Amino acid sequence: MIRIVLIITCFISSLPLLFAQSQINEAIKALTQDAAMSHASVSICVLDVETGETVGNYQAKKSLTPASSMKVVTTGAALAILGEDYKFKTMLQYDGSVDEAGTLKGNLYILGQGDPTLGSSEFEAADPLDVLLPKFYEAIQKVGIKKIEGRIVGDASWLGTQGSGSTWAYEDLGNYYGAAAMGLNIHENMYFLSLQQNPKLSAPPKVKKVEPQIPNLLLMNELTSGPKDSGDNAYIFGAPNHYVCYIRGTIPLGNKAFTIKGSIPNPAFTTAHLLMNHLEKMGIQTSKHATTQMELDLEGTVKNKRNTFYTHQSPDLKTIVERTNMKSVNLYCEAMLRVLGKEKKGKGTAEAGLEVVNDFWKKKGLKLDGFYLEDGSGLSPYNAVSAYHLATVMRLIKKDAALFNSFYDSLPVAGKSGALRNRLKGTAAQGNLRAKSGGLNRVRSYTGLAKNKQGKWLSFSMIVNNYSGGSWPVLKRMERLMGAICE
């Protein structure tokens, strides 16, 4: 009799989980059997955080392109390895000497150590250019420099020259989301390109201005005007260190200003140029010849001992990670990846950073079979991981109390913030689910953590590649699945 009571009790206590699994499996079935999935590849995994048991899955270990869901892998590793209080540094230095009249008989250097937030106009915690440049001027004043006979040099050498992903699409490189992560970055390595709309269909809009000023930039305007409701379909085709860029595609017809964003070809040179102009404006004479450490190296210039007289620090890494995941900033992730390589392997390359990231997750217990990383941000179409990999990464983060506390607030909240601000409102997921989204051409993904109605924590990931038609029906099915996870 007692045995029967125990069996009945266990059965009753398992009913909520069985019901939840049923709802999850129904939502998975609805997603995978949708007409848009006829030719698609799908990987779905839902894990019980406490036990590691699978609550729902569909081809959970199938490796697919995850897009920006990849960012949880990089940002989680960066927080754990570098620490939430880590700050990127940028230093002002000079070689030669400053005489009694205040003349610097040598070069002034801006040495970057990978800070992706330097001079950002988008990040409230960082100093924008109109705050940063006066700080630099004040520091230069304090050491008594009134005139610079040498050059102003942007030095990005700390992280080498490979700032772009080796497998990124060429069409991405000239746009802000494809900006290279260098040793010296400025204004998120992004410029605003203001265009004047044309009221005639298929007629070319005019280029109005570029902010901040990018020296030597030559824009070849091949844009045309599309229908009024066509949105932004403009792309800038360029590459690092190439100053001739082509603007192609369409923007809507109209009579207003229309702004798109491009990537700065050489952030180190632009930084030196902006500082030179600001110093001239403030009355410090310069040779009016900004350059980069790379150019000096090509010229064979002898390297002299430098004096560091000012160090600028970024916001702390926890704050940077929060913006990275909330706003899906590729540059920040790529900078973290290269700094991980520099700090732990002595090489500021993506390859070294990927070794560090892979080693970290392997030691945490992640099985790396079928786990192929090409970059830190998910921009490469050659990244390939499974939903099981990403759901496991989220489970490992949740199980690590220190890492979880640093990381959790960085994820968009269903119905409240980030890419999920307007999604899942009025469902069980609102306020109870946090996830990083991902999107490329014919790629959609979500990876995150959720607390269901029974208070149980679940980690999950869902990746869809090569669906048919538009993304909206696919996203609605994925939303339904996220809602079911929280039941």
C-alpha positions, 0 to 999 in steps of 0.5 A: 500500500505504501509503495502504491502511494509513493508511486502515485505521489511521484507520478503526480509530482512529475505531472507539471514537468510532463505537461511542460515537456508536452507543450515544448514538444508541440511547439517544436513540432509546429516550428519544424513542420511549418511550410517555411521549414521544408528545405531548412536545417533546424537544431533545438535544445532545452535543458534542465539547468539543475540536472542537465537532462534534456526537456525538449530537442530536435536535432540538438547536436546538428551544427549550424550557423548561429549568427549573433547567438555566438556572442554568449560564447565570447562574452561569457568567456571574456567575463570569466577570464578577464574579470568583470572589472577589467578595463581597456587602456589607451595611452598618450606617449611621446618620444624625444624631449620637451624644451623650455619653450614647450616644443616637443622635439619628437612624436606624440603617440596614441597607443591603443590596447584594444578599447572598442568604446573609445570616443563612442557616441553610442555608449553612455558609459564611454566618453564621446569625442567631444569629451575624450579629445578635450581630456587628451588636450588637457593631459598634453597641456599638463606636460607643458607641450605647446608645439609639436615638431614631430608627428602625431601617431596613431599606434594600433600595433598592440593587436596586430593588423588582422582586425576583420574576420578572415571569413567575413563576407566582403559586402559586410566590411564597409558597413558599421557592423563589419568594422575591424577591431584594431589595437586603436579604435575610435568612435566604434570605428564607425562614421555616419553618412548623411544622405539627401533623399531624392523625391524621384523613384530610381533617381540618385540621392546626394551625399551631404556629409560624413561625421566624424571627418574621415581623411582621404575617404572617397565615396563613389555614390551609386545609390538610387531611390527606392519606393517610399516604404522600402527602408534602408537597403544601402550598403557601403562596399569597402575594406580596411585601409581602403579609402575608395568605397562604393555606396550601392543599393537603395534608400526610400525616396523623399525629401528628408535627410537619411543616415546610414553607417559605414566602417572607418578604413583606418581607425588609428590614422583617423584618431591621430587626425582628429587629435591633430585637428583638436590640438590645432583648434586649441592653439597647440601647433603641430606639423599637420602630419598625422600618421600611424605606427604602421606607416612609420614601420614601413618607412623604417623609422627607428623606434625611440624610448617613449614616455607615457604621460596619460592613460585613459580607461574604458568602462568596466568589462561587465558594463561593456558586455551588457551593451554587447549582448543587449545591442549585439555590437560585433566590434566589442566582441571582436575586441574581447576575442583579440584581447583574450589572445593577447593577454593569455597567449601573447598574440592579439589575433582572432586565432589566439583568442579562439584558442583561449575561448575553446580551452575555457569552455572545454575545461568547463565541461563543454564537448567540442565535437562539432563546435567550430568557431571562426570569430567572436561575434557570429558575423562569419557564415562559417561558424557552426555550432549546435543548439546543444552546445549553446544551451550547454554554455548557458547552463554552465553560466547559470551553474557558475554563481560568479559568472552568472551574476556578471553575465545575466543582466547583459541578456535582453529580457522578453517583453522588456529590453533589447531585441526582445523588447517588443516580443513575447508580451503577455506570455509566460515568457515576459520578464521570465526569459532572457535570450541573445538573438541572432540573424543573418541572411536566412539564419535566425537563432535564440539562445538563453535562460528561462524560469518556468511557472514551477520556478525551474531554470531551463537553458535553451537554444534554437537555430534555423538555417535556410528557411523559405520566405520571410523571417516573420513566420519563423520568428513567430514560431520560435516565439511560441516555443520560447513561451512554451519553455516558460510554462 
